[in-house]
């Protein structure tokens, strides 16, 4: 299954709106074929792996990171290809999160005389497609809160300095943009900073949707978001709650949304418990000033605060990049604690 996971990772960011999936075929304890889903409309991982096997049969085991599909979409169901190949056993990692599909493959394959095992490295397999899993199961996108700030939590650049964080941090943040389906900011950010919200310096990266959350829908007519060559990718949400705006983005196909601020928008996202993941870039400077990275109402008690699990901290040319998943009391992720702290080497980029 670890080999299948390695195949699946090749497709991360390439398969939208499908999940990234990897597969391997094993015979007599040896991997004899590998496959991964390369793009929507292309063969699924199982089909690609099985196509590479000469004379497949009951002696073969297919390992796949996600429950094989059992319905027609852009391609025929993988369960049909597996049965047609005549292999003896299927082992998959995580179940399909869609309740209409979950477990169907087990019944179909077993009825055909194929042995089925599941739940192998299920957590690792689900992690690859966490945005897709949430989108399928809830109709909401995976929400990442991103901010570049001073050590005292301020986002406004001091006079004479355009950027708070370093160039290496900004390159890292650009890769983060490229990994998401949409970028969202508040209208005040548009009025104050006139951002482009484009992906730059990432060869082959697609431009995400650009969303503005506004109370009245008023943003400057000359803003980059309304006038540049990507203006058809701009969405302005007026008179909607932030939750409803995110749901509308999900309906348009956005499985992951990067909220880049400002402080009011991020504060609202945390207040309403909409954030799944945090990526903060902290520069070693103290600026003071009135603009906090995260505003909002805040929590009434420390016990109600969101906490980061799967915490990762690393230095990027002097800046500190802090990331993790957000959990609260009662959230299943809270039981994970912060024991999984991963740190990179000093100066790592």
VMD Tcl script that draws the C-alpha trace (Angstrom):
set ca {
  {0.00 0.00 0.00}
  {2.93 2.34 0.59}
  {3.95 1.76 -3.02}
  {0.40 2.55 -4.14}
  {0.52 5.74 -2.07}
  {3.72 6.75 -3.84}
  {1.90 6.34 -7.15}
  {-1.09 8.36 -5.90}
  {1.11 11.28 -4.90}
  {2.16 11.69 -8.52}
  {-1.39 12.82 -9.31}
  {-1.87 15.34 -6.50}
  {-3.01 18.62 -8.04}
  {-3.51 17.10 -11.51}
  {-6.77 15.18 -11.31}
  {-9.42 17.82 -10.50}
  {-12.29 17.23 -10.01}
  {-11.29 13.62 -9.37}
  {-9.24 12.32 -6.43}
  {-5.59 11.31 -6.71}
  {-5.35 7.51 -6.67}
  {-2.50 5.03 -7.00}
  {-2.42 1.27 -7.51}
  {0.03 -1.62 -7.76}
  {-0.39 -5.27 -8.72}
  {1.46 -7.92 -6.69}
  {2.28 -11.48 -7.73}
  {4.24 -13.89 -5.53}
  {5.25 -11.06 -3.21}
  {6.61 -8.84 -6.02}
  {5.15 -5.70 -7.55}
  {4.66 -6.43 -11.24}
  {2.72 -3.31 -12.32}
  {2.00 0.23 -11.16}
  {-0.55 2.86 -12.10}
  {-1.85 6.28 -11.11}
  {-4.74 8.48 -12.18}
  {-3.21 11.14 -14.41}
  {-6.19 13.41 -15.17}
  {-9.98 13.48 -15.23}
  {-11.16 11.44 -18.21}
  {-7.95 9.37 -18.29}
  {-7.89 5.75 -17.06}
  {-8.17 5.32 -13.32}
  {-5.21 3.97 -11.39}
  {-6.56 0.42 -11.18}
  {-7.18 0.25 -14.93}
  {-3.72 1.61 -15.74}
  {-2.03 -0.89 -13.42}
  {-4.02 -3.87 -14.68}
  {-3.32 -2.93 -18.30}
  {0.39 -3.32 -17.59}
  {0.00 -6.91 -16.33}
  {0.67 -9.78 -18.72}
  {-1.81 -12.63 -18.19}
  {-3.52 -11.36 -15.00}
  {-5.24 -14.03 -12.95}
  {-6.30 -15.26 -9.51}
  {-2.67 -15.32 -8.35}
  {-2.57 -11.50 -8.47}
  {-3.50 -8.93 -5.80}
  {-4.44 -5.35 -6.64}
  {-3.56 -2.72 -4.04}
  {-5.31 0.62 -4.52}
  {-5.44 3.68 -2.26}
  {-9.18 4.39 -2.70}
  {-12.19 2.09 -2.91}
  {-12.63 1.21 -6.61}
  {-15.43 3.14 -8.29}
  {-18.58 1.18 -9.03}
  {-20.58 3.63 -11.17}
  {-20.21 5.11 -14.64}
  {-18.70 8.59 -14.86}
  {-16.33 9.83 -17.54}
  {-14.96 6.30 -17.57}
  {-16.57 2.88 -16.91}
  {-16.55 1.59 -13.31}
  {-13.25 0.11 -12.15}
  {-15.07 -2.83 -10.56}
  {-15.92 -4.04 -14.08}
  {-12.27 -3.85 -15.18}
  {-11.13 -5.70 -12.05}
  {-13.65 -8.50 -12.55}
  {-12.79 -8.75 -16.24}
  {-9.07 -9.07 -15.39}
  {-9.82 -12.13 -13.26}
  {-7.51 -11.24 -10.36}
  {-7.97 -12.99 -7.03}
  {-7.79 -10.27 -4.41}
  {-8.29 -6.50 -3.98}
  {-6.87 -4.48 -1.08}
  {-7.83 -0.83 -0.78}
  {-6.99 1.94 1.67}
  {-9.78 4.45 2.29}
  {-13.48 4.03 1.48}
  {-15.28 6.28 -0.98}
  {-16.67 9.14 1.18}
  {-19.85 9.36 -0.89}
  {-22.46 7.40 1.11}
  {-24.11 6.38 -2.17}
  {-20.94 4.55 -3.19}
  {-19.18 3.56 0.05}
  {-18.96 -0.21 0.39}
  {-20.57 -0.98 -2.99}
  {-17.29 -2.19 -4.44}
  {-16.93 -4.76 -1.67}
  {-20.27 -6.37 -2.49}
  {-19.76 -6.28 -6.25}
  {-16.27 -7.77 -6.12}
  {-17.10 -10.43 -3.55}
  {-20.12 -11.52 -5.57}
  {-17.67 -12.09 -8.42}
  {-15.54 -14.33 -6.18}
  {-12.80 -11.78 -5.48}
  {-11.45 -11.48 -1.94}
  {-11.53 -7.92 -0.58}
  {-9.63 -6.27 2.28}
  {-9.91 -2.59 3.22}
  {-8.70 0.01 5.69}
  {-5.01 -0.56 4.99}
  {-3.14 2.70 5.74}
  {-6.59 4.31 5.54}
  {-5.48 7.52 7.25}
  {-2.59 8.09 4.87}
  {-4.77 7.28 1.87}
  {-7.50 9.68 2.98}
  {-4.97 12.43 3.73}
  {-3.99 12.68 0.07}
  {-7.56 13.60 -0.87}
  {-8.74 15.46 2.22}
  {-10.16 18.36 0.17}
  {-11.99 16.02 -2.18}
  {-13.26 13.92 0.73}
  {-14.77 16.95 2.46}
  {-16.22 18.34 -0.76}
  {-17.91 15.04 -1.62}
  {-19.20 14.35 1.90}
  {-20.35 17.85 2.94}
  {-20.64 20.05 -0.14}
  {-18.13 22.45 1.44}
  {-14.54 23.13 0.38}
  {-11.42 22.46 2.40}
  {-10.55 25.89 3.83}
  {-6.96 27.01 4.41}
  {-6.29 30.20 6.35}
  {-3.09 31.85 5.14}
  {-1.41 35.00 6.39}
  {1.97 36.70 6.30}
  {2.55 38.65 9.50}
  {4.98 40.27 11.88}
  {5.99 38.58 15.12}
  {3.34 40.60 16.94}
  {0.61 39.40 14.59}
  {0.22 42.43 12.34}
  {-0.26 42.37 8.57}
  {0.12 46.02 7.57}
  {3.56 46.81 6.17}
  {5.44 49.59 8.01}
  {6.37 52.73 6.02}
  {9.14 52.14 3.52}
  {8.69 48.37 3.46}
  {6.41 46.75 0.88}
  {6.52 43.21 2.23}
  {6.54 41.87 5.78}
  {7.75 38.37 4.86}
  {10.83 37.44 2.82}
  {10.96 36.53 -0.87}
  {11.40 32.81 -0.11}
  {8.25 32.81 2.02}
  {6.34 34.50 -0.77}
  {7.52 31.87 -3.25}
  {6.33 29.16 -0.88}
  {2.97 30.94 -0.54}
  {2.71 31.12 -4.32}
  {3.01 27.33 -4.49}
  {0.25 27.15 -1.87}
  {-1.96 29.32 -4.09}
  {-1.27 27.05 -7.03}
  {-2.43 24.01 -5.02}
  {-5.88 25.48 -4.33}
  {-8.97 25.83 -6.49}
  {-9.93 29.30 -5.26}
  {-8.44 32.25 -3.35}
  {-10.73 34.40 -1.21}
  {-10.22 37.84 0.32}
  {-12.46 40.48 1.85}
  {-13.56 43.59 -0.03}
  {-11.47 45.81 2.26}
  {-8.33 43.98 1.14}
  {-9.24 44.75 -2.48}
  {-9.87 48.42 -1.69}
  {-6.66 48.79 0.32}
  {-4.14 46.59 -1.51}
  {-5.63 46.04 -4.99}
  {-4.21 42.48 -5.09}
  {-3.90 40.39 -8.25}
  {-4.35 37.02 -6.52}
  {-2.57 35.37 -9.45}
  {-0.19 32.41 -9.49}
  {3.26 33.51 -10.57}
  {6.52 31.62 -10.97}
  {4.91 28.15 -10.91}
  {5.31 26.59 -14.38}
  {2.17 24.89 -15.65}
  {0.02 26.00 -12.71}
  {-3.62 26.80 -13.40}
  {-5.05 30.11 -12.20}
  {-7.47 29.51 -9.29}
  {-10.79 31.26 -9.02}
  {-10.55 34.63 -7.25}
  {-13.33 35.38 -4.78}
  {-14.20 38.59 -2.94}
  {-16.46 38.47 0.11}
  {-18.24 41.82 0.40}
  {-21.12 43.22 2.41}
  {-22.39 45.42 -0.41}
  {-20.55 44.13 -3.48}
  {-18.71 47.40 -3.97}
  {-15.08 47.11 -5.03}
  {-13.20 49.59 -7.23}
  {-14.07 49.19 -10.92}
  {-10.38 49.64 -11.80}
  {-9.16 46.88 -9.47}
  {-6.95 44.17 -10.96}
  {-9.54 41.51 -10.16}
  {-12.07 43.16 -12.49}
  {-9.79 44.34 -15.29}
  {-6.90 41.91 -15.85}
  {-6.81 38.91 -18.18}
  {-8.15 36.62 -15.46}
  {-11.23 38.78 -14.76}
  {-13.52 35.94 -15.89}
  {-12.21 33.96 -12.90}
  {-13.32 36.61 -10.39}
  {-16.42 36.07 -8.25}
  {-17.84 38.77 -5.95}
  {-20.16 37.54 -3.20}
  {-22.42 40.22 -1.78}
  {-25.03 39.89 0.94}
  {-24.03 36.30 1.75}
  {-22.57 34.88 4.92}
  {-19.02 33.64 4.55}
  {-20.28 30.08 4.92}
  {-22.72 30.54 2.05}
  {-20.04 32.15 -0.10}
  {-17.79 29.14 0.48}
  {-20.63 26.78 -0.36}
  {-21.22 28.65 -3.61}
  {-17.55 28.24 -4.48}
  {-17.88 24.53 -3.76}
  {-20.87 24.32 -6.09}
  {-18.74 25.84 -8.81}
  {-16.23 23.02 -8.33}
  {-13.78 24.53 -5.84}
  {-12.72 21.71 -3.53}
  {-10.12 23.82 -1.71}
  {-10.23 27.53 -0.86}
  {-7.31 29.61 0.38}
  {-8.48 32.54 2.52}
  {-5.76 35.19 2.40}
  {-7.47 37.81 4.52}
  {-7.68 40.41 5.71}
  {-8.09 40.26 9.45}
  {-11.87 40.67 9.45}
  {-12.38 37.90 6.91}
  {-10.03 35.50 8.68}
  {-11.64 36.41 12.00}
  {-15.07 35.56 10.61}
  {-13.75 32.27 9.23}
  {-12.38 31.26 12.63}
  {-15.44 32.55 14.52}
  {-17.74 30.43 12.36}
  {-15.42 27.40 12.55}
  {-14.92 27.27 8.80}
  {-11.14 26.78 8.80}
  {-9.66 23.31 8.32}
  {-5.98 24.19 7.99}
  {-3.65 27.07 8.84}
  {-0.50 28.25 7.05}
  {1.05 31.32 8.69}
  {4.33 32.96 7.69}
  {5.80 34.91 10.62}
  {8.60 37.40 10.00}
  {11.02 38.19 12.87}
  {10.01 41.85 13.07}
  {7.75 43.80 15.43}
  {5.63 46.42 13.71}
  {2.72 47.23 15.98}
  {-0.22 48.90 14.32}
  {-3.97 48.40 14.22}
  {-4.35 45.58 11.66}
  {-4.36 42.11 13.27}
  {-3.81 38.99 11.22}
  {-6.97 37.46 12.70}
  {-9.72 39.67 14.03}
  {-13.28 38.63 14.71}
  {-15.19 38.12 17.91}
  {-12.77 35.58 19.36}
  {-13.48 32.79 21.82}
  {-15.08 33.10 25.23}
  {-12.70 30.67 26.91}
  {-9.37 29.03 26.15}
  {-11.12 25.65 26.02}
  {-13.10 26.88 23.00}
  {-10.02 27.91 21.05}
  {-9.03 26.19 17.87}
  {-5.80 24.22 18.27}
  {-3.39 22.99 15.64}
  {-2.70 19.29 15.23}
  {-0.23 17.72 12.83}
  {1.84 20.79 13.56}
  {4.72 21.64 11.24}
  {7.22 24.44 11.87}
  {10.17 25.33 9.67}
  {12.39 28.28 8.95}
  {12.38 29.87 5.51}
  {15.25 32.34 5.22}
  {14.56 33.63 8.72}
  {10.77 33.60 8.55}
  {8.86 30.93 10.47}
  {6.29 28.90 8.54}
  {3.69 27.39 10.87}
  {1.06 25.01 9.53}
  {-1.37 22.47 10.90}
  {-4.92 21.21 10.98}
  {-7.48 23.06 13.08}
  {-9.34 21.12 15.75}
  {-11.62 22.11 18.59}
  {-13.07 20.32 21.60}
  {-15.21 17.47 20.30}
  {-13.50 17.44 16.90}
  {-12.05 13.97 16.14}
  {-8.78 15.63 15.17}
  {-8.41 17.00 18.71}
  {-7.48 13.55 20.00}
  {-4.44 13.57 17.71}
  {-2.81 16.19 19.91}
  {0.30 17.94 18.72}
  {2.68 15.05 19.08}
  {3.28 14.94 15.32}
  {5.45 18.02 15.19}
  {7.62 18.07 12.07}
  {10.45 20.53 11.79}
  {12.68 21.18 8.83}
  {16.37 22.03 8.98}
  {17.21 25.61 9.85}
  {17.19 27.71 6.72}
  {15.21 25.09 4.76}
  {13.20 26.41 1.83}
}
mol new
graphics top color blue
foreach p $ca { graphics top sphere $p radius 0.5 }
foreach p [lrange $ca 0 end-1] q [lrange $ca 1 end] { graphics top cylinder $p $q radius 0.2 }
display resetview
